[in-house]
Amino acid sequence: MNRYMIIAPHSDAECSAVVNQVISAGFNTHVDWGCKDGDHTGWAVVEADSHEQAMMFVPPIMRPKAKAVKIVKFYEAGNPHNKKLI
């Protein structure tokens, strides 16, 4: 299973509907919001097998603007891409 950061922006006008849909779906404990700081975005970290599966955590109203980014942690210094450095 991989970890994905869900990034789901929305407009000020959409804010109440988006937040209410997330709360109604029971995902409110998984999402952090930037709305009170003027950045109308929700962020969540989920575990899924693919980008597509991660997007299923996003309520339908948010999916058109949302994206899922596979995230990892690096535990050693060095070249994280295993590419030759010039």
N, CA, C and O atoms as a CHARMM CRD file, in Angstrom:
* protein
*
  344
    1    1 MET  N      0.85900  -1.17700   0.00000 PROA 1      0.00000
    2    1 MET  CA     0.00000   0.00000   0.00000 PROA 1      0.00000
    3    1 MET  C      0.90500   1.24100   0.00000 PROA 1      0.00000
    4    1 MET  O      1.91300   1.28500   0.70500 PROA 1      0.00000
    5    2 ASN  N      0.53800   2.22300  -0.78300 PROA 2      0.00000
    6    2 ASN  CA     1.28200   3.47500  -0.87600 PROA 2      0.00000
    7    2 ASN  C      0.54600   4.57800  -0.12500 PROA 2      0.00000
    8    2 ASN  O     -0.63700   4.45300   0.19200 PROA 2      0.00000
    9    3 ARG  N      1.26500   5.65200   0.15100 PROA 3      0.00000
   10    3 ARG  CA     0.65700   6.82100   0.79300 PROA 3      0.00000
   11    3 ARG  C      0.52000   7.92500  -0.25300 PROA 3      0.00000
   12    3 ARG  O      1.41500   8.14000  -1.07000 PROA 3      0.00000
   13    4 TYR  N     -0.61500   8.61800  -0.21000 PROA 4      0.00000
   14    4 TYR  CA    -0.90700   9.69900  -1.15000 PROA 4      0.00000
   15    4 TYR  C     -1.35800  10.93300  -0.38900 PROA 4      0.00000
   16    4 TYR  O     -2.12300  10.84700   0.57200 PROA 4      0.00000
   17    5 MET  N     -0.86700  12.08700  -0.84000 PROA 5      0.00000
   18    5 MET  CA    -1.36000  13.36500  -0.34800 PROA 5      0.00000
   19    5 MET  C     -2.45600  13.79700  -1.30600 PROA 5      0.00000
   20    5 MET  O     -2.22200  13.97300  -2.50100 PROA 5      0.00000
   21    6 ILE  N     -3.64800  13.96300  -0.76800 PROA 6      0.00000
   22    6 ILE  CA    -4.76000  14.49500  -1.54500 PROA 6      0.00000
   23    6 ILE  C     -4.72900  16.00300  -1.39300 PROA 6      0.00000
   24    6 ILE  O     -4.69500  16.51900  -0.27600 PROA 6      0.00000
   25    7 ILE  N     -4.74000  16.70700  -2.50400 PROA 7      0.00000
   26    7 ILE  CA    -4.75400  18.16400  -2.51800 PROA 7      0.00000
   27    7 ILE  C     -6.02100  18.56600  -3.26300 PROA 7      0.00000
   28    7 ILE  O     -6.16700  18.28900  -4.45300 PROA 7      0.00000
   29    8 ALA  N     -6.93600  19.22400  -2.54800 PROA 8      0.00000
   30    8 ALA  CA    -8.25500  19.50700  -3.11900 PROA 8      0.00000
   31    8 ALA  C     -8.62400  20.98000  -2.94300 PROA 8      0.00000
   32    8 ALA  O     -9.22900  21.35100  -1.93700 PROA 8      0.00000
   33    9 PRO  N     -8.26500  21.81900  -3.91600 PROA 9      0.00000
   34    9 PRO  CA    -8.63200  23.23300  -3.84100 PROA 9      0.00000
   35    9 PRO  C    -10.10500  23.45200  -4.18400 PROA 9      0.00000
   36    9 PRO  O    -10.71900  22.66000  -4.89900 PROA 9      0.00000
   37   10 HSD  N    -10.64200  24.52500  -3.66600 PROA 10     0.00000
   38   10 HSD  CA   -12.01100  24.92900  -3.97600 PROA 10     0.00000
   39   10 HSD  C    -12.10100  26.43600  -3.81200 PROA 10     0.00000
   40   10 HSD  O    -11.21200  27.05400  -3.22700 PROA 10     0.00000
   41   11 SER  N    -13.14800  27.01500  -4.31500 PROA 11     0.00000
   42   11 SER  CA   -13.31100  28.47700  -4.22500 PROA 11     0.00000
   43   11 SER  C    -13.98900  28.86300  -2.91200 PROA 11     0.00000
   44   11 SER  O    -14.55100  28.01900  -2.21300 PROA 11     0.00000
   45   12 ASP  N    -13.92600  30.13100  -2.59900 PROA 12     0.00000
   46   12 ASP  CA   -14.62200  30.66900  -1.42600 PROA 12     0.00000
   47   12 ASP  C    -16.11900  30.38400  -1.52900 PROA 12     0.00000
   48   12 ASP  O    -16.76400  30.05000  -0.53500 PROA 12     0.00000
   49   13 ALA  N    -16.66700  30.51800  -2.73900 PROA 13     0.00000
   50   13 ALA  CA   -18.09600  30.28300  -2.94700 PROA 13     0.00000
   51   13 ALA  C    -18.47500  28.81900  -2.73100 PROA 13     0.00000
   52   13 ALA  O    -19.59300  28.52500  -2.30800 PROA 13     0.00000
   53   14 GLU  N    -17.55100  27.90000  -3.01800 PROA 14     0.00000
   54   14 GLU  CA   -17.81300  26.46700  -2.85300 PROA 14     0.00000
   55   14 GLU  C    -17.54400  25.96700  -1.43500 PROA 14     0.00000
   56   14 GLU  O    -17.92400  24.84700  -1.09200 PROA 14     0.00000
   57   15 CYS  N    -16.90200  26.77700  -0.61900 PROA 15     0.00000
   58   15 CYS  CA   -16.35500  26.34200   0.66200 PROA 15     0.00000
   59   15 CYS  C    -17.36800  25.62800   1.56000 PROA 15     0.00000
   60   15 CYS  O    -17.11200  24.50100   1.98300 PROA 15     0.00000
   61   16 SER  N    -18.47700  26.23500   1.85300 PROA 16     0.00000
   62   16 SER  CA   -19.45300  25.62200   2.76500 PROA 16     0.00000
   63   16 SER  C    -19.95000  24.28400   2.24900 PROA 16     0.00000
   64   16 SER  O    -20.05200  23.32600   3.01500 PROA 16     0.00000
   65   17 ALA  N    -20.25900  24.20500   0.96100 PROA 17     0.00000
   66   17 ALA  CA   -20.75600  22.95200   0.39300 PROA 17     0.00000
   67   17 ALA  C    -19.69700  21.85900   0.44400 PROA 17     0.00000
   68   17 ALA  O    -20.00400  20.70600   0.74800 PROA 17     0.00000
   69   18 VAL  N    -18.45200  22.21700   0.14800 PROA 18     0.00000
   70   18 VAL  CA   -17.36100  21.24400   0.15700 PROA 18     0.00000
   71   18 VAL  C    -17.11400  20.72100   1.57000 PROA 18     0.00000
   72   18 VAL  O    -17.04800  19.51100   1.78600 PROA 18     0.00000
   73   19 VAL  N    -16.97900  21.62700   2.52200 PROA 19     0.00000
   74   19 VAL  CA   -16.72200  21.22100   3.90800 PROA 19     0.00000
   75   19 VAL  C    -17.88400  20.37600   4.43800 PROA 19     0.00000
   76   19 VAL  O    -17.66100  19.35500   5.08700 PROA 19     0.00000
   77   20 ASN  N    -19.10600  20.79200   4.16700 PROA 20     0.00000
   78   20 ASN  CA   -20.26500  20.02000   4.62800 PROA 20     0.00000
   79   20 ASN  C    -20.30700  18.62800   4.01000 PROA 20     0.00000
   80   20 ASN  O    -20.69200  17.66900   4.67800 PROA 20     0.00000
   81   21 GLN  N    -19.91400  18.50400   2.73900 PROA 21     0.00000
   82   21 GLN  CA   -19.91700  17.18200   2.11500 PROA 21     0.00000
   83   21 GLN  C    -18.84500  16.28800   2.73300 PROA 21     0.00000
   84   21 GLN  O    -19.07600  15.09500   2.92600 PROA 21     0.00000
   85   22 VAL  N    -17.68900  16.84000   3.04300 PROA 22     0.00000
   86   22 VAL  CA   -16.62000  16.06600   3.67900 PROA 22     0.00000
   87   22 VAL  C    -17.05700  15.60400   5.06200 PROA 22     0.00000
   88   22 VAL  O    -16.82200  14.45600   5.43900 PROA 22     0.00000
   89   23 ILE  N    -17.69300  16.49700   5.82200 PROA 23     0.00000
   90   23 ILE  CA   -18.18900  16.13400   7.15800 PROA 23     0.00000
   91   23 ILE  C    -19.27000  15.05900   7.04000 PROA 23     0.00000
   92   23 ILE  O    -19.26500  14.09200   7.80300 PROA 23     0.00000
   93   24 SER  N    -20.19400  15.22000   6.09300 PROA 24     0.00000
   94   24 SER  CA   -21.26800  14.23600   5.90400 PROA 24     0.00000
   95   24 SER  C    -20.73300  12.85800   5.51700 PROA 24     0.00000
   96   24 SER  O    -21.30700  11.83300   5.88700 PROA 24     0.00000
   97   25 ALA  N    -19.62000  12.84500   4.76300 PROA 25     0.00000
   98   25 ALA  CA   -19.02100  11.57800   4.34700 PROA 25     0.00000
   99   25 ALA  C    -18.20000  10.92900   5.45600 PROA 25     0.00000
  100   25 ALA  O    -17.75400   9.79000   5.32000 PROA 25     0.00000
  101   26 GLY  N    -18.00100  11.66300   6.56300 PROA 26     0.00000
  102   26 GLY  CA   -17.24700  11.11000   7.68400 PROA 26     0.00000
  103   26 GLY  C    -15.74400  11.23900   7.55900 PROA 26     0.00000
  104   26 GLY  O    -15.00600  10.59600   8.30700 PROA 26     0.00000
  105   27 PHE  N    -15.27100  12.06600   6.61900 PROA 27     0.00000
  106   27 PHE  CA   -13.83500  12.23100   6.40700 PROA 27     0.00000
  107   27 PHE  C    -13.25500  13.43600   7.14300 PROA 27     0.00000
  108   27 PHE  O    -12.07100  13.73600   6.99300 PROA 27     0.00000
  109   28 ASN  N    -14.07300  14.13000   7.93600 PROA 28     0.00000
  110   28 ASN  CA   -13.63100  15.37800   8.56300 PROA 28     0.00000
  111   28 ASN  C    -12.40500  15.20500   9.45000 PROA 28     0.00000
  112   28 ASN  O    -11.64000  16.15700   9.60400 PROA 28     0.00000
  113   29 THR  N    -12.18400  14.03700  10.03700 PROA 29     0.00000
  114   29 THR  CA   -11.00800  13.84800  10.89600 PROA 29     0.00000
  115   29 THR  C     -9.74100  13.61000  10.08200 PROA 29     0.00000
  116   29 THR  O     -8.64400  13.63200  10.63900 PROA 29     0.00000
  117   30 HSD  N     -9.87000  13.38400   8.78100 PROA 30     0.00000
  118   30 HSD  CA    -8.72400  13.09800   7.92400 PROA 30     0.00000
  119   30 HSD  C     -8.25700  14.30500   7.11600 PROA 30     0.00000
  120   30 HSD  O     -7.18700  14.26700   6.50900 PROA 30     0.00000
  121   31 VAL  N     -9.04300  15.36300   7.10300 PROA 31     0.00000
  122   31 VAL  CA    -8.75200  16.50000   6.22400 PROA 31     0.00000
  123   31 VAL  C     -8.35100  17.72000   7.04000 PROA 31     0.00000
  124   31 VAL  O     -8.97900  18.04800   8.04600 PROA 31     0.00000
  125   32 ASP  N     -7.28300  18.39100   6.58300 PROA 32     0.00000
  126   32 ASP  CA    -6.87400  19.68800   7.13400 PROA 32     0.00000
  127   32 ASP  C     -7.19800  20.74000   6.09100 PROA 32     0.00000
  128   32 ASP  O     -7.06400  20.51300   4.88900 PROA 32     0.00000
  129   33 TRP  N     -7.62400  21.88900   6.57600 PROA 33     0.00000
  130   33 TRP  CA    -8.12200  22.95200   5.70000 PROA 33     0.00000
  131   33 TRP  C     -7.30100  24.23000   5.85200 PROA 33     0.00000
  132   33 TRP  O     -6.83700  24.55100   6.94600 PROA 33     0.00000
  133   34 GLY  N     -7.12400  24.95800   4.74600 PROA 34     0.00000
  134   34 GLY  CA    -6.46100  26.25500   4.77600 PROA 34     0.00000
  135   34 GLY  C     -7.43400  27.41500   4.65700 PROA 34     0.00000
  136   34 GLY  O     -7.01400  28.56700   4.55400 PROA 34     0.00000
  137   35 CYS  N     -8.72800  27.12600   4.66900 PROA 35     0.00000
  138   35 CYS  CA    -9.76400  28.13200   4.39700 PROA 35     0.00000
  139   35 CYS  C     -9.69700  29.34900   5.31800 PROA 35     0.00000
  140   35 CYS  O     -9.87600  30.47800   4.86300 PROA 35     0.00000
  141   36 LYS  N     -9.44200  29.13100   6.60000 PROA 36     0.00000
  142   36 LYS  CA    -9.42000  30.25500   7.55500 PROA 36     0.00000
  143   36 LYS  C     -8.23100  31.18000   7.32600 PROA 36     0.00000
  144   36 LYS  O     -8.18700  32.28300   7.87200 PROA 36     0.00000
  145   37 ASP  N     -7.24900  30.73100   6.50700 PROA 37     0.00000
  146   37 ASP  CA    -6.09100  31.55400   6.17800 PROA 37     0.00000
  147   37 ASP  C     -6.17200  32.06900   4.74200 PROA 37     0.00000
  148   37 ASP  O     -5.19300  32.58900   4.20700 PROA 37     0.00000
  149   38 GLY  N     -7.34600  31.92200   4.12200 PROA 38     0.00000
  150   38 GLY  CA    -7.55000  32.42000   2.77200 PROA 38     0.00000
  151   38 GLY  C     -7.10400  31.47200   1.67500 PROA 38     0.00000
  152   38 GLY  O     -7.20200  31.81700   0.49800 PROA 38     0.00000
  153   39 ASP  N     -6.61500  30.28500   2.02300 PROA 39     0.00000
  154   39 ASP  CA    -6.21700  29.28400   1.03500 PROA 39     0.00000
  155   39 ASP  C     -7.27600  28.18900   1.04700 PROA 39     0.00000
  156   39 ASP  O     -7.22300  27.28500   1.88200 PROA 39     0.00000
  157   40 HSD  N     -8.21000  28.25900   0.15600 PROA 40     0.00000
  158   40 HSD  CA    -9.33800  27.31800   0.13200 PROA 40     0.00000
  159   40 HSD  C     -8.89500  25.98900  -0.48400 PROA 40     0.00000
  160   40 HSD  O     -9.15000  25.69800  -1.65200 PROA 40     0.00000
  161   41 THR  N     -8.22700  25.20500   0.34600 PROA 41     0.00000
  162   41 THR  CA    -7.70400  23.90000  -0.04700 PROA 41     0.00000
  163   41 THR  C     -7.87100  22.93600   1.11000 PROA 41     0.00000
  164   41 THR  O     -7.71900  23.31600   2.27100 PROA 41     0.00000
  165   42 GLY  N     -8.18300  21.68800   0.79300 PROA 42     0.00000
  166   42 GLY  CA    -8.18800  20.61400   1.78200 PROA 42     0.00000
  167   42 GLY  C     -7.04000  19.67600   1.47800 PROA 42     0.00000
  168   42 GLY  O     -6.76700  19.38200   0.31400 PROA 42     0.00000
  169   43 TRP  N     -6.35300  19.19500   2.53300 PROA 43     0.00000
  170   43 TRP  CA    -5.24600  18.25900   2.39100 PROA 43     0.00000
  171   43 TRP  C     -5.52700  17.03800   3.24900 PROA 43     0.00000
  172   43 TRP  O     -6.02300  17.15600   4.36900 PROA 43     0.00000
  173   44 ALA  N     -5.21300  15.88000   2.72300 PROA 44     0.00000
  174   44 ALA  CA    -5.37000  14.64100   3.48400 PROA 44     0.00000
  175   44 ALA  C     -4.30700  13.64700   3.01900 PROA 44     0.00000
  176   44 ALA  O     -3.92300  13.63600   1.84900 PROA 44     0.00000
  177   45 VAL  N     -3.84000  12.82000   3.94200 PROA 45     0.00000
  178   45 VAL  CA    -2.93400  11.72500   3.59300 PROA 45     0.00000
  179   45 VAL  C     -3.72900  10.43900   3.72900 PROA 45     0.00000
  180   45 VAL  O     -4.32100  10.16800   4.77400 PROA 45     0.00000
  181   46 VAL  N     -3.73700   9.64300   2.65700 PROA 46     0.00000
  182   46 VAL  CA    -4.48500   8.38600   2.64100 PROA 46     0.00000
  183   46 VAL  C     -3.56900   7.26200   2.17000 PROA 46     0.00000
  184   46 VAL  O     -2.55800   7.50600   1.51200 PROA 46     0.00000
  185   47 GLU  N     -3.93100   6.03800   2.51300 PROA 47     0.00000
  186   47 GLU  CA    -3.22900   4.85800   2.01100 PROA 47     0.00000
  187   47 GLU  C     -4.08400   4.22400   0.91900 PROA 47     0.00000
  188   47 GLU  O     -5.28400   4.01100   1.09100 PROA 47     0.00000
  189   48 ALA  N     -3.44000   3.93000  -0.20600 PROA 48     0.00000
  190   48 ALA  CA    -4.16200   3.34400  -1.34300 PROA 48     0.00000
  191   48 ALA  C     -3.17500   2.59900  -2.22600 PROA 48     0.00000
  192   48 ALA  O     -1.96200   2.77900  -2.11100 PROA 48     0.00000
  193   49 ASP  N     -3.70600   1.76000  -3.11100 PROA 49     0.00000
  194   49 ASP  CA    -2.86600   0.99800  -4.03400 PROA 49     0.00000
  195   49 ASP  C     -2.50900   1.77500  -5.29300 PROA 49     0.00000
  196   49 ASP  O     -1.56300   1.40900  -5.99100 PROA 49     0.00000
  197   50 SER  N     -3.24900   2.84500  -5.59900 PROA 50     0.00000
  198   50 SER  CA    -3.00700   3.60000  -6.82700 PROA 50     0.00000
  199   50 SER  C     -3.53200   5.02800  -6.67400 PROA 50     0.00000
  200   50 SER  O     -4.26800   5.34200  -5.73900 PROA 50     0.00000
  201   51 HSD  N     -3.13300   5.88400  -7.62000 PROA 51     0.00000
  202   51 HSD  CA    -3.65700   7.25300  -7.64400 PROA 51     0.00000
  203   51 HSD  C     -5.18000   7.22700  -7.76400 PROA 51     0.00000
  204   51 HSD  O     -5.88300   7.98000  -7.09000 PROA 51     0.00000
  205   52 GLU  N     -5.67300   6.35000  -8.63100 PROA 52     0.00000
  206   52 GLU  CA    -7.12200   6.27200  -8.86300 PROA 52     0.00000
  207   52 GLU  C     -7.86400   5.85900  -7.58900 PROA 52     0.00000
  208   52 GLU  O     -8.91500   6.41200  -7.26800 PROA 52     0.00000
  209   53 GLN  N     -7.31100   4.89000  -6.87500 PROA 53     0.00000
  210   53 GLN  CA    -7.95000   4.46300  -5.63200 PROA 53     0.00000
  211   53 GLN  C     -7.90000   5.58000  -4.58900 PROA 53     0.00000
  212   53 GLN  O     -8.86100   5.77700  -3.84500 PROA 53     0.00000
  213   54 ALA  N     -6.79100   6.30800  -4.53100 PROA 54     0.00000
  214   54 ALA  CA    -6.67400   7.43000  -3.58800 PROA 54     0.00000
  215   54 ALA  C     -7.73300   8.49200  -3.87800 PROA 54     0.00000
  216   54 ALA  O     -8.28800   9.08500  -2.95400 PROA 54     0.00000
  217   55 MET  N     -8.01200   8.73000  -5.15300 PROA 55     0.00000
  218   55 MET  CA    -9.00500   9.74200  -5.52100 PROA 55     0.00000
  219   55 MET  C    -10.41700   9.35300  -5.10100 PROA 55     0.00000
  220   55 MET  O    -11.28800  10.21800  -5.00700 PROA 55     0.00000
  221   56 MET  N    -10.66100   8.07200  -4.84600 PROA 56     0.00000
  222   56 MET  CA   -11.98700   7.64500  -4.40000 PROA 56     0.00000
  223   56 MET  C    -12.29800   8.15000  -2.98800 PROA 56     0.00000
  224   56 MET  O    -13.45800   8.14200  -2.57700 PROA 56     0.00000
  225   57 PHE  N    -11.28300   8.58700  -2.24500 PROA 57     0.00000
  226   57 PHE  CA   -11.50300   9.17700  -0.92600 PROA 57     0.00000
  227   57 PHE  C    -12.04200  10.60400  -1.03900 PROA 57     0.00000
  228   57 PHE  O    -12.56300  11.15500  -0.06900 PROA 57     0.00000
  229   58 VAL  N    -11.91600  11.19300  -2.21900 PROA 58     0.00000
  230   58 VAL  CA   -12.32200  12.58500  -2.44200 PROA 58     0.00000
  231   58 VAL  C    -13.80800  12.62200  -2.79400 PROA 58     0.00000
  232   58 VAL  O    -14.23600  11.94200  -3.72600 PROA 58     0.00000
  233   59 PRO  N    -14.60300  13.41000  -2.05700 PROA 59     0.00000
  234   59 PRO  CA   -16.01900  13.52400  -2.40800 PROA 59     0.00000
  235   59 PRO  C    -16.18000  14.01000  -3.85400 PROA 59     0.00000
  236   59 PRO  O    -15.38200  14.82000  -4.32500 PROA 59     0.00000
  237   60 PRO  N    -17.19900  13.52600  -4.55400 PROA 60     0.00000
  238   60 PRO  CA   -17.38600  13.86900  -5.97400 PROA 60     0.00000
  239   60 PRO  C    -17.35000  15.36600  -6.27100 PROA 60     0.00000
  240   60 PRO  O    -16.84800  15.77100  -7.31900 PROA 60     0.00000
  241   61 ILE  N    -17.87100  16.18600  -5.37300 PROA 61     0.00000
  242   61 ILE  CA   -17.90400  17.63700  -5.61800 PROA 61     0.00000
  243   61 ILE  C    -16.48900  18.21900  -5.73100 PROA 61     0.00000
  244   61 ILE  O    -16.30000  19.26700  -6.34800 PROA 61     0.00000
  245   62 MET  N    -15.49300  17.54300  -5.13500 PROA 62     0.00000
  246   62 MET  CA   -14.12700  18.06200  -5.11600 PROA 62     0.00000
  247   62 MET  C    -13.22800  17.42400  -6.17600 PROA 62     0.00000
  248   62 MET  O    -12.16100  17.96800  -6.46200 PROA 62     0.00000
  249   63 ARG  N    -13.60800  16.31900  -6.75600 PROA 63     0.00000
  250   63 ARG  CA   -12.72900  15.56600  -7.65800 PROA 63     0.00000
  251   63 ARG  C    -12.23100  16.32600  -8.88200 PROA 63     0.00000
  252   63 ARG  O    -11.07500  16.14500  -9.26200 PROA 63     0.00000
  253   64 PRO  N    -13.04900  17.17400  -9.52200 PROA 64     0.00000
  254   64 PRO  CA   -12.54700  17.83600 -10.73500 PROA 64     0.00000
  255   64 PRO  C    -11.28800  18.68700 -10.49800 PROA 64     0.00000
  256   64 PRO  O    -10.46200  18.82100 -11.40100 PROA 64     0.00000
  257   65 LYS  N    -11.13800  19.24900  -9.32400 PROA 65     0.00000
  258   65 LYS  CA    -9.98700  20.11000  -9.04200 PROA 65     0.00000
  259   65 LYS  C     -8.91900  19.41600  -8.19900 PROA 65     0.00000
  260   65 LYS  O     -7.83100  19.96200  -8.02000 PROA 65     0.00000
  261   66 ALA  N     -9.20600  18.23600  -7.68400 PROA 66     0.00000
  262   66 ALA  CA    -8.30200  17.55200  -6.75900 PROA 66     0.00000
  263   66 ALA  C     -7.23400  16.75100  -7.49600 PROA 66     0.00000
  264   66 ALA  O     -7.37700  16.41600  -8.67200 PROA 66     0.00000
  265   67 LYS  N     -6.16500  16.45800  -6.77200 PROA 67     0.00000
  266   67 LYS  CA    -5.15800  15.54300  -7.29400 PROA 67     0.00000
  267   67 LYS  C     -4.59400  14.72700  -6.14000 PROA 67     0.00000
  268   67 LYS  O     -4.64600  15.14000  -4.98100 PROA 67     0.00000
  269   68 ALA  N     -4.05200  13.55700  -6.48200 PROA 68     0.00000
  270   68 ALA  CA    -3.41500  12.67500  -5.52100 PROA 68     0.00000
  271   68 ALA  C     -1.94300  12.57300  -5.89700 PROA 68     0.00000
  272   68 ALA  O     -1.60300  12.28500  -7.04500 PROA 68     0.00000
  273   69 VAL  N     -1.07400  12.81200  -4.91900 PROA 69     0.00000
  274   69 VAL  CA     0.36700  12.76100  -5.14300 PROA 69     0.00000
  275   69 VAL  C      0.94600  11.66600  -4.26000 PROA 69     0.00000
  276   69 VAL  O      0.77800  11.69500  -3.04100 PROA 69     0.00000
  277   70 LYS  N      1.62700  10.70200  -4.87000 PROA 70     0.00000
  278   70 LYS  CA     2.27200   9.64000  -4.09600 PROA 70     0.00000
  279   70 LYS  C      3.40100  10.26400  -3.28300 PROA 70     0.00000
  280   70 LYS  O      4.23400  10.99300  -3.82300 PROA 70     0.00000
  281   71 ILE  N      3.42500   9.97600  -1.98200 PROA 71     0.00000
  282   71 ILE  CA     4.43800  10.56200  -1.11200 PROA 71     0.00000
  283   71 ILE  C      5.26100   9.45800  -0.45100 PROA 71     0.00000
  284   71 ILE  O      4.77300   8.35600  -0.20100 PROA 71     0.00000
  285   72 VAL  N      6.51900   9.78800  -0.17600 PROA 72     0.00000
  286   72 VAL  CA     7.43700   8.86300   0.48900 PROA 72     0.00000
  287   72 VAL  C      8.25700   9.63500   1.50100 PROA 72     0.00000
  288   72 VAL  O      8.28700  10.86500   1.47900 PROA 72     0.00000
  289   73 LYS  N      8.92000   8.91700   2.38700 PROA 73     0.00000
  290   73 LYS  CA     9.87600   9.50100   3.32400 PROA 73     0.00000
  291   73 LYS  C     11.26100   9.00300   2.94000 PROA 73     0.00000
  292   73 LYS  O     11.42400   7.84200   2.56400 PROA 73     0.00000
  293   74 PHE  N     12.25400   9.87000   3.03300 PROA 74     0.00000
  294   74 PHE  CA    13.63900   9.48600   2.80500 PROA 74     0.00000
  295   74 PHE  C     14.31700   9.41400   4.15900 PROA 74     0.00000
  296   74 PHE  O     14.20200  10.33100   4.97100 PROA 74     0.00000
  297   75 TYR  N     15.02000   8.33000   4.39800 PROA 75     0.00000
  298   75 TYR  CA    15.65700   8.10900   5.69100 PROA 75     0.00000
  299   75 TYR  C     17.16700   8.21800   5.64500 PROA 75     0.00000
  300   75 TYR  O     17.81100   8.20000   6.69400 PROA 75     0.00000
  301   76 GLU  N     17.75100   8.33100   4.46700 PROA 76     0.00000
  302   76 GLU  CA    19.19100   8.45400   4.34300 PROA 76     0.00000
  303   76 GLU  C     19.52700   9.63300   3.44700 PROA 76     0.00000
  304   76 GLU  O     18.80200   9.93900   2.49900 PROA 76     0.00000
  305   77 ALA  N     20.63000  10.28600   3.75800 PROA 77     0.00000
  306   77 ALA  CA    21.10300  11.36400   2.90000 PROA 77     0.00000
  307   77 ALA  C     21.60100  10.76100   1.59500 PROA 77     0.00000
  308   77 ALA  O     22.03000   9.60800   1.56300 PROA 77     0.00000
  309   78 GLY  N     21.54600  11.52100   0.54800 PROA 78     0.00000
  310   78 GLY  CA    22.03200  11.03300  -0.73400 PROA 78     0.00000
  311   78 GLY  C     21.11900  11.45900  -1.85300 PROA 78     0.00000
  312   78 GLY  O     20.37500  12.43100  -1.72700 PROA 78     0.00000
  313   79 ASN  N     21.17600  10.74300  -2.92900 PROA 79     0.00000
  314   79 ASN  CA    20.41900  11.05800  -4.12400 PROA 79     0.00000
  315   79 ASN  C     19.12100  10.25500  -4.11700 PROA 79     0.00000
  316   79 ASN  O     19.15400   9.05700  -4.39900 PROA 79     0.00000
  317   80 PRO  N     17.98500  10.86700  -3.80500 PROA 80     0.00000
  318   80 PRO  CA    16.73600  10.12000  -3.69000 PROA 80     0.00000
  319   80 PRO  C     16.21200   9.53300  -5.00400 PROA 80     0.00000
  320   80 PRO  O     15.34600   8.65800  -4.98900 PROA 80     0.00000
  321   81 HSD  N     16.73100  10.00700  -6.13300 PROA 81     0.00000
  322   81 HSD  CA    16.25500   9.52900  -7.43200 PROA 81     0.00000
  323   81 HSD  C     17.13400   8.43300  -8.02200 PROA 81     0.00000
  324   81 HSD  O     16.84000   7.88800  -9.08600 PROA 81     0.00000
  325   82 ASN  N     18.22700   8.11600  -7.30800 PROA 82     0.00000
  326   82 ASN  CA    19.18000   7.10900  -7.78000 PROA 82     0.00000
  327   82 ASN  C     19.67000   7.39900  -9.19100 PROA 82     0.00000
  328   82 ASN  O     19.88200   6.48400  -9.98700 PROA 82     0.00000
  329   83 LYS  N     19.84900   8.68200  -9.49400 PROA 83     0.00000
  330   83 LYS  CA    20.37900   9.09700 -10.79200 PROA 83     0.00000
  331   83 LYS  C     21.78600   9.61300 -10.60500 PROA 83     0.00000
  332   83 LYS  O     22.14800  10.10200  -9.53500 PROA 83     0.00000
  333   84 LYS  N     22.57900   9.49800 -11.66300 PROA 84     0.00000
  334   84 LYS  CA    23.93900  10.02900 -11.62100 PROA 84     0.00000
  335   84 LYS  C     23.87100  11.54500 -11.55600 PROA 84     0.00000
  336   84 LYS  O     23.20400  12.18100 -12.37200 PROA 84     0.00000
  337   85 LEU  N     24.55900  12.11400 -10.58900 PROA 85     0.00000
  338   85 LEU  CA    24.60900  13.57300 -10.46700 PROA 85     0.00000
  339   85 LEU  C     25.75000  14.12200 -11.29900 PROA 85     0.00000
  340   85 LEU  O     26.83400  13.54000 -11.33600 PROA 85     0.00000
  341   86 ILE  N     25.51000  15.23700 -11.96500 PROA 86     0.00000
  342   86 ILE  CA    26.53500  15.85800 -12.80200 PROA 86     0.00000
  343   86 ILE  C     27.35100  16.81300 -11.96500 PROA 86     0.00000
  344   86 ILE  O     28.27400  17.44700 -12.47600 PROA 86     0.00000
